């Protein structure tokens, strides 16, 4: 397997929360090249400064397919690991969900996943493999009140990843979904978690080693699976 230092790693939603935690841990572990994508330019610059300033920062609204295509055109050379973490969660009753909100949630959750994966796929094939990691959640297997759009997007990413795992097997391309497996402290959870979950949450950096494990082992047994980041990151605590 290629060393982490030889890989280009793409992380979406990297300006805060889990994406920022993943970026920090990959940088600390010696990732060769980090490409961080988010629509929050200032926050993205802050994360880059935290990790030493060596990342390529691309400001992009993933809900805009043309903007994402332009962002992807800036990535030169093959990508070893793609981590699609960005998502939109705007809890509200179904009858109040606007088409605009539903569409934006699906655009970031699944349309962007499609564009990202299709952009890095040829390079992974030519290079003998790669890892596609899509962040999911319990909303990918369950339904929750007031999460119509979010649940639809997460259910979609589960099926999408399974299909890519099947097609990527012959080319050494691993595809999996991964859930936090533990309540974590992020801007999204700050707004939506009840007090009982906030009492037990952990910092997202503690979940990020799971992503490094997948990127560096590319274990074929993980492809097509739904993984638990907490179990992979801290198995003795799980």
C-alpha positions in Angstrom: 0.0 0.0 0.0 1.2 3.5 -0.7 2.5 5.4 2.3 0.5 8.2 3.6 3.3 10.5 2.7 2.9 9.6 -1.0 -0.8 10.2 -1.1 -2.9 13.2 -2.1 -5.9 13.3 0.3 -9.1 15.3 -0.6 -11.3 16.3 2.3 -14.7 18.1 1.9 -16.3 20.0 4.7 -12.8 20.6 6.1 -13.3 24.0 7.6 -14.8 22.8 10.9 -16.1 19.8 12.9 -15.2 16.3 11.8 -13.6 17.5 8.5 -11.2 19.8 10.3 -10.4 17.1 12.8 -9.6 14.7 9.9 -7.4 17.3 8.3 -5.4 17.9 11.6 -4.8 14.2 12.1 -3.8 13.5 8.5 -1.4 16.4 8.7 0.1 15.1 12.0 0.5 11.7 10.5 2.5 13.0 7.6 0.0 13.1 4.7 1.8 13.9 1.5 -0.6 16.5 0.1 -3.9 17.7 1.6 -6.6 19.3 -0.5 -9.2 20.9 1.7 -12.6 21.9 0.3 -15.2 24.0 2.0 -17.4 27.1 1.3 -16.1 28.9 4.4 -12.9 30.6 3.1 -11.8 32.2 6.4 -12.3 29.1 8.5 -10.5 27.0 5.9 -7.5 29.3 6.1 -7.5 29.0 9.9 -7.4 25.2 9.7 -4.6 25.4 7.2 -2.6 27.6 9.5 -3.2 25.1 12.3 -1.7 22.3 10.3 1.3 24.2 9.1 0.0 26.0 6.0 0.9 23.2 3.6 -2.6 22.3 2.4 -4.2 23.4 -0.9 -7.4 25.2 0.2 -10.3 25.4 -2.3 -13.3 27.5 -1.5 -16.4 26.0 -3.1 -20.1 25.6 -2.5 -20.6 21.9 -3.1 -24.3 22.5 -3.9 -23.2 24.2 -7.1 -22.2 21.6 -9.6 -20.4 24.0 -11.9 -18.4 25.5 -9.0 -17.5 21.9 -7.9 -16.4 21.0 -11.4 -14.2 24.1 -11.5 -12.7 23.2 -8.1 -12.0 19.6 -9.2 -10.2 21.0 -12.3 -7.7 22.5 -9.9 -6.6 19.1 -8.5 -3.7 17.9 -10.5 -2.3 14.3 -10.3 -3.9 11.2 -8.9 -5.9 11.2 -5.6 -5.1 8.4 -3.2 -8.0 9.0 -0.7 -11.2 10.9 -1.1 -13.1 11.8 2.1 -16.6 13.3 1.5 -17.6 14.7 4.8 -19.6 17.8 3.9 -23.4 17.8 4.6 -26.3 20.0 5.2 -28.7 19.4 8.1 -31.6 21.8 8.7 -34.1 20.1 11.0 -37.7 21.1 10.2 -41.1 19.4 9.8 -41.6 17.8 6.4 -44.4 20.2 5.4 -42.1 23.2 6.0 -39.2 21.9 4.0 -38.7 24.0 0.9 -37.7 22.5 -2.4 -34.6 24.7 -2.2 -33.5 23.2 1.1 -34.2 19.7 -0.1 -32.3 20.2 -3.3 -29.3 21.8 -1.6 -29.2 18.9 0.9 -29.2 16.3 -1.8 -26.7 18.3 -3.9 -24.1 18.4 -1.2 -24.9 14.9 0.2 -25.1 12.8 -3.0 -24.6 14.9 -6.2 -21.3 16.2 -4.9 -20.3 12.6 -3.9 -21.0 11.5 -7.5 -18.9 14.4 -9.0 -16.1 13.9 -6.6 -15.9 10.1 -7.0 -16.1 10.3 -10.8 -13.4 12.9 -10.9 -10.8 10.9 -8.9 -11.8 7.5 -10.3 -9.7 7.5 -13.5 -6.6 8.4 -11.5 -7.2 5.7 -8.9 -7.7 3.1 -11.7 -4.5 4.1 -13.4 -2.6 4.2 -10.1 -3.7 0.7 -9.0 -6.2 1.7 -6.4 -7.5 4.2 -3.9 -10.0 4.8 -1.1 -13.4 6.5 -1.3 -14.7 7.3 2.2 -18.2 8.7 2.5 -19.3 10.0 5.9 -22.7 8.7 6.9 -24.7 8.6 10.1 -27.6 6.8 11.8 -29.8 8.8 9.4 -28.4 6.6 6.6 -30.2 3.5 8.0 -33.0 5.0 10.1 -35.7 7.7 9.7 -35.9 10.7 12.0 -38.6 13.2 12.4 -37.7 16.6 11.0 -34.8 15.2 8.9 -36.5 14.4 5.7 -33.9 15.8 3.4 -30.9 14.7 5.5 -32.1 11.1 5.8 -32.7 10.9 2.1 -29.2 12.1 1.3 -27.6 9.7 3.8 -29.6 6.7 2.6 -28.5 7.6 -0.9 -24.8 7.7 0.0 -25.1 4.2 1.5 -26.3 2.7 -1.8 -23.9 4.7 -3.9 -20.9 3.5 -1.9 -21.9 -0.1 -2.2 -22.1 0.2 -6.0 -18.7 1.8 -6.2 -17.3 -0.9 -4.0 -18.5 -3.6 -6.5 -17.2 -1.7 -9.6 -13.9 -0.7 -7.9 -12.9 -4.1 -6.7 -11.2 -5.1 -9.9 -9.2 -1.9 -9.8 -8.1 -1.9 -6.2 -10.5 0.9 -5.3 -12.1 0.6 -1.9 -15.4 2.4 -1.2 -17.1 2.5 2.2 -19.3 4.6 4.4 -18.3 5.6 7.9 -20.3 6.8 10.8 -18.9 8.7 13.9 -20.1 5.9 16.2 -19.9 8.4 19.1 -21.5 11.8 19.8 -19.0 14.4 18.7 -18.7 18.1 19.3 -19.2 20.0 16.1 -21.1 23.2 15.1 -23.9 20.9 13.8 -24.2 19.0 17.0 -24.0 22.2 19.0 -27.2 23.3 17.3 -29.0 19.9 17.3 -27.9 17.6 20.1 -30.0 17.3 23.3 -28.2 17.8 26.6 -27.8 14.1 27.3 -25.7 13.7 24.1 -23.7 16.8 24.7 -22.8 15.4 28.1 -21.0 12.5 26.5 -19.6 13.9 23.2 -16.0 13.7 22.2 -13.8 16.0 20.1 -13.8 15.0 16.4 -10.1 14.5 16.3 -10.5 11.4 18.4 -12.5 9.8 15.5 -10.1 10.9 12.7 -7.6 8.0 13.1 -10.2 5.7 11.6 -9.9 7.6 8.3 -6.1 7.3 8.4 -6.5 3.5 9.0 -8.7 3.1 5.9 -6.4 5.3 3.8 -3.3 3.4 4.7 -4.4 -0.2 4.8 -7.0 -0.1 2.0 -8.2 -3.4 3.5 -10.4 -5.1 0.8 -12.6 -6.5 3.6 -13.7 -2.9 4.4 -14.9 -2.2 1.0 -18.7 -2.0 0.7 -19.0 -1.9 4.4 -20.5 0.6 6.8 -17.8 1.3 9.4 -17.8 2.8 12.9 -15.1 5.5 13.4 -15.1 5.2 17.1 -14.5 1.5 17.0 -11.7 1.8 14.5 -10.1 4.8 16.3 -10.3 3.7 19.9 -11.1 -0.1 19.9 -10.3 -0.5 23.6 -12.8 2.2 24.5 -15.6 1.0 22.1 
